[in-house]
Amino acid sequence: MIKYLPLILLLASCSSGPGYEFKDYPMAIPVSYSIMNAVSEDTICGVAVSLVQEFYDSSNTAGTILVLPGWNYERHRWLDETSLKEEAKRRHYRLILPEMKRSIYATHYYPETSIEARKEKTGQWLTDTFIPAVQKKYNVLVPSGRNFVMGLSTGGRGAVYCLWKLPEVFKAGASLSGDFDQSRTPNDYLMTSVYGSYDKNKTRWTHDDNLLFVADTIKQPIYLAHGDADKVVPFNQSTSFYTRLKKTNGKVKIHFVNGAGHDFKFWSGEVMGIMDFFDGLK
């Protein structure tokens, strides 16, 4: 008989270029459940965390997935607007969703970083403070386990950041509509609010937290998805990252979708593909 834990965390410009295989636009999967029927709240390291019942104990789990929201996206939207919770339960995965608010997952801040940006948690806080606290309190996301990370939009950047910083923790990751090279968007408000102006800080923009620059050090399997009609994060963020990754990482799966935008219709349609990808990794 499968046993249930009493509480388990549920924390909380564009052309394809040659060689990219476009897929049909996946339809969003209707979600009819109410997550709040199963969720209570906690706080870990000063961050809002959601707790959920009905997840399988360690002897039956398929793994643990850290799920990251995009910039200013409330963490529950992953659960309200996609089939992720249902798929995780069906496949026996635990989910952890922290509330990252307006983080861009930078390692640290600078003298030029705005006052507003300084209020948000960094990527370094996520990897060096939050994850160790979760490991200690719940004994999940421990090294060498079946741990995965996924995110959308800026959270897609955060997912790859976690793969880069914690290769001993995360077995694989998935990034939807992510941004990896801030130097491609030198006038972007979110990036300038952290890194300062591009003209005065070019090295910072091209090297610090620039995931394209460190792509050859990331060896875990990665699922990359992006729509070529994305008007928020340029499609070439993912195509250029894939081009760099595939030189040294033979375990990259891409799903570049013709006509898809930056929305939950697209992201919901990627859930099954991501979960199949994680399931297929031994």
C-alpha positions as CSV (number, residue, x, y, z in Angstrom):
1,M,0.0,0.0,0.0
2,I,1.3,3.5,-0.8
3,K,1.8,5.6,2.2
4,Y,1.3,9.4,2.3
5,L,3.4,11.9,4.1
6,P,1.5,14.1,6.5
7,L,3.0,17.2,4.9
8,I,5.4,17.7,2.0
9,L,6.6,21.0,0.6
10,L,4.9,22.6,-2.4
11,L,6.7,25.9,-2.2
12,A,6.4,27.6,-2.2
13,S,14.5,39.7,-33.1
14,C,13.2,36.4,-33.6
15,S,14.0,34.0,-36.4
16,S,14.6,30.3,-36.1
17,G,17.8,30.0,-38.0
18,P,18.8,26.8,-39.7
19,G,18.4,23.4,-38.0
20,Y,15.5,24.1,-35.6
21,E,12.5,21.8,-35.9
22,F,9.3,23.7,-35.1
23,K,6.4,21.8,-33.6
24,D,2.7,22.5,-33.6
25,Y,1.4,24.9,-30.9
26,P,0.4,22.6,-28.0
27,M,-3.0,23.2,-26.6
28,A,-3.3,24.1,-22.9
29,I,-4.7,21.2,-20.8
30,P,-7.8,22.3,-19.0
31,V,-7.4,22.4,-15.2
32,S,-10.5,22.0,-13.1
33,Y,-9.2,21.4,-9.6
34,S,-8.7,24.0,-6.8
35,I,-5.2,23.8,-5.4
36,M,-6.2,25.6,-2.2
37,N,-8.1,22.6,-1.1
38,A,-4.8,20.8,-0.5
39,V,-2.4,23.7,0.3
40,S,-1.4,25.3,3.6
41,E,1.2,28.0,4.1
42,D,4.6,28.2,5.7
43,T,7.6,30.6,5.7
44,I,11.2,29.4,5.2
45,C,14.1,31.9,5.3
46,G,11.6,34.8,5.2
47,V,9.9,33.6,2.0
48,A,6.3,32.4,1.6
49,V,6.1,28.7,1.1
50,S,3.2,26.5,0.2
51,L,2.7,23.1,1.8
52,V,0.6,20.3,0.2
53,Q,-0.6,17.0,1.5
54,E,-1.1,13.8,-0.6
55,F,2.5,13.3,-1.8
56,Y,4.2,9.9,-1.7
57,D,6.8,8.9,0.8
58,S,10.5,8.6,-0.2
59,S,10.2,4.9,-1.0
60,N,7.7,5.6,-3.7
61,T,8.6,9.0,-5.1
62,A,10.0,9.5,-8.6
63,G,11.9,12.6,-7.5
64,T,11.6,16.2,-6.3
65,I,11.2,19.2,-8.6
66,L,12.0,22.7,-7.7
67,V,9.6,24.9,-9.7
68,L,10.4,28.6,-10.3
69,P,8.1,31.4,-11.2
70,G,8.8,34.2,-13.6
71,W,9.3,37.8,-12.7
72,N,6.4,39.1,-10.6
73,Y,4.5,35.8,-11.2
74,E,2.8,34.4,-8.1
75,R,4.0,30.9,-7.5
76,H,0.5,29.3,-7.5
77,R,0.0,30.2,-11.1
78,W,2.0,27.1,-12.1
79,L,-0.7,25.1,-10.3
80,D,-3.8,27.2,-11.2
81,E,-3.1,27.4,-14.9
82,T,-1.3,24.2,-15.9
83,S,-1.7,20.5,-15.2
84,L,1.6,20.4,-13.3
85,K,0.1,19.4,-9.9
86,E,-2.0,16.6,-11.4
87,E,0.9,15.3,-13.5
88,A,3.3,15.4,-10.5
89,K,0.8,13.4,-8.4
90,R,0.1,10.9,-11.1
91,R,3.9,10.3,-11.7
92,H,4.8,10.5,-7.9
93,Y,6.9,13.6,-7.9
94,R,7.2,16.1,-5.1
95,L,7.0,19.8,-6.0
96,I,8.7,22.8,-4.3
97,L,7.6,26.3,-5.3
98,P,9.3,29.3,-3.6
99,E,7.8,32.8,-4.0
100,M,10.6,34.6,-5.8
101,K,8.6,37.8,-6.6
102,R,10.7,40.1,-8.9
103,S,14.0,38.2,-8.7
104,I,16.1,38.0,-11.9
105,Y,18.2,35.3,-10.2
106,A,21.4,37.4,-10.2
107,T,24.3,36.2,-8.0
108,H,24.7,39.4,-6.1
109,Y,24.0,43.2,-6.3
110,Y,26.2,46.1,-7.2
111,P,26.5,49.8,-6.3
112,E,24.4,50.6,-9.3
113,T,21.6,48.2,-8.3
114,S,18.4,50.1,-7.7
115,I,16.8,50.2,-4.3
116,E,13.7,48.3,-5.5
117,A,15.8,45.5,-7.0
118,R,17.7,45.1,-3.8
119,K,14.5,44.1,-2.1
120,E,14.4,40.8,-4.0
121,K,16.1,37.5,-3.4
122,T,19.1,36.6,-5.5
123,G,20.0,33.4,-7.3
124,Q,22.8,32.9,-4.7
125,W,20.2,33.2,-1.9
126,L,18.2,30.4,-3.6
127,T,21.2,28.0,-4.0
128,D,23.1,28.9,-0.8
129,T,20.4,29.7,1.8
130,F,17.0,28.5,0.7
131,I,17.9,25.0,-0.7
132,P,20.1,24.1,2.3
133,A,17.2,25.1,4.6
134,V,14.8,22.9,2.7
135,Q,17.3,20.0,2.8
136,K,17.6,20.3,6.6
137,K,13.9,20.7,7.4
138,Y,12.4,18.3,4.9
139,N,15.3,16.0,3.8
140,V,14.5,16.7,0.1
141,L,16.7,18.1,-2.7
142,V,19.7,16.3,-1.1
143,P,22.7,15.7,-3.3
144,S,22.7,12.6,-5.5
145,G,18.9,12.3,-5.3
146,R,16.5,12.4,-8.3
147,N,16.2,16.2,-8.1
148,F,15.1,18.4,-11.0
149,V,14.5,22.1,-11.5
150,M,12.1,23.9,-13.9
151,G,11.0,27.4,-14.5
152,L,9.3,29.8,-16.9
153,S,10.4,33.2,-18.2
154,T,12.9,34.7,-15.7
155,G,12.4,31.5,-13.7
156,G,13.7,29.6,-16.8
157,R,16.9,31.6,-16.3
158,G,16.8,30.6,-12.6
159,A,16.4,27.0,-13.4
160,V,19.6,27.0,-15.6
161,Y,21.3,29.0,-12.9
162,C,20.6,26.2,-10.4
163,L,22.0,23.6,-12.8
164,W,25.2,25.7,-13.1
165,K,25.7,26.4,-9.4
166,L,24.5,23.0,-8.0
167,P,25.4,20.2,-10.3
168,E,25.7,17.8,-7.4
169,V,22.0,18.5,-6.4
170,F,20.1,18.7,-9.7
171,K,20.1,15.8,-12.2
172,A,18.4,17.8,-15.0
173,G,16.4,20.9,-15.7
174,A,13.8,22.6,-17.9
175,S,13.5,26.2,-19.1
176,L,10.5,27.7,-20.7
177,S,10.8,31.1,-22.5
178,G,14.0,31.7,-20.5
179,D,16.6,34.5,-20.9
180,F,20.2,33.6,-20.6
181,D,22.4,36.4,-22.1
182,Q,21.5,39.8,-20.7
183,S,24.0,41.5,-23.1
184,R,21.5,40.8,-25.9
185,T,19.0,43.1,-24.3
186,P,21.2,46.0,-23.1
187,N,18.2,48.4,-22.6
188,D,16.1,45.9,-20.6
189,Y,14.8,47.6,-17.5
190,L,15.0,44.5,-15.3
191,M,18.6,43.9,-16.2
192,T,19.7,47.6,-15.9
193,S,18.1,47.8,-12.5
194,V,20.5,45.1,-11.3
195,Y,23.6,45.4,-13.4
196,G,23.6,49.1,-14.0
197,S,24.0,50.6,-17.5
198,Y,25.4,48.3,-20.2
199,D,27.7,51.0,-21.6
200,K,29.5,51.5,-18.3
201,N,29.5,47.9,-17.1
202,K,30.0,45.7,-20.2
203,T,32.1,43.0,-18.5
204,R,29.4,42.6,-15.8
205,W,26.8,42.1,-18.5
206,T,28.7,39.7,-20.6
207,H,30.2,37.6,-17.8
208,D,28.5,37.9,-14.4
209,D,25.5,35.5,-14.3
210,N,25.6,35.3,-18.1
211,L,24.5,31.8,-18.7
212,L,25.5,31.8,-22.3
213,F,29.1,32.5,-21.2
214,V,29.2,29.5,-18.8
215,A,27.1,27.2,-21.1
216,D,30.0,24.8,-21.7
217,T,30.2,24.0,-17.9
218,I,26.6,22.8,-17.7
219,K,26.5,19.1,-18.4
220,Q,23.1,18.0,-17.1
221,P,20.3,17.2,-19.5
222,I,18.2,20.3,-20.3
223,Y,14.8,20.7,-21.9
224,L,14.5,24.0,-23.7
225,A,11.2,25.4,-25.0
226,H,10.4,28.8,-26.5
227,G,7.8,30.3,-28.9
228,D,9.0,32.3,-31.9
229,A,6.1,34.8,-31.3
230,D,7.3,35.7,-27.8
231,K,7.1,39.5,-27.4
232,V,8.6,39.5,-23.8
233,V,11.7,37.4,-24.0
234,P,13.3,37.3,-27.4
235,F,13.2,33.9,-29.1
236,N,16.9,34.1,-29.9
237,Q,17.7,33.8,-26.2
238,S,16.9,30.1,-26.4
239,T,18.2,29.5,-29.9
240,S,21.6,31.0,-29.2
241,F,21.8,29.2,-25.8
242,Y,21.0,25.9,-27.5
243,T,23.6,26.5,-30.2
244,R,26.2,27.0,-27.5
245,L,25.1,24.2,-25.3
246,K,25.0,21.5,-27.9
247,K,28.7,21.9,-28.5
248,T,29.5,20.3,-25.2
249,N,26.2,18.9,-24.0
250,G,24.7,16.1,-26.0
251,K,21.6,15.9,-23.7
252,V,19.6,18.9,-24.8
253,K,16.0,18.5,-25.9
254,I,14.4,21.5,-27.7
255,H,10.8,22.3,-28.4
256,F,10.7,25.5,-30.4
257,V,7.1,26.3,-31.2
258,N,5.9,28.3,-34.2
259,G,3.4,31.0,-33.2
260,A,3.7,30.5,-29.5
261,G,3.9,33.5,-27.2
262,H,4.8,34.3,-23.6
263,D,1.8,32.9,-21.8
264,F,0.3,30.0,-19.9
265,K,-1.3,28.6,-23.0
266,F,2.2,27.8,-24.2
267,W,3.7,26.9,-20.8
268,S,0.8,24.6,-19.9
269,G,1.3,22.7,-23.2
270,E,4.9,22.0,-22.2
271,V,4.2,20.2,-18.9
272,M,3.7,16.8,-20.4
273,G,6.9,17.1,-22.4
274,I,8.9,18.2,-19.4
275,M,7.6,15.4,-17.2
276,D,8.2,12.8,-19.9
277,F,11.8,14.2,-20.2
278,F,12.4,13.8,-16.5
279,D,10.8,10.4,-16.4
280,G,13.2,9.2,-19.2
281,L,16.3,10.0,-17.2
282,K,17.9,7.1,-15.3
